[in-house]
């Protein structure tokens, strides 16, 4: 069985402050990878489970 990879991408014009909140209530159970990019380079990668 081939594992299906889903990718969701979002962009925000400008942040009002220096905090980003990620609400994971509507995500299905599983392992997720969060990649933070700056100028098309990945600066931080975090893996979390729900």
Secondary structure, DSSP 8 states (H G I E B T S, - for coil): ------------S--SSS------TTS-SSEEEEEEEETTEEEEEEEEE-
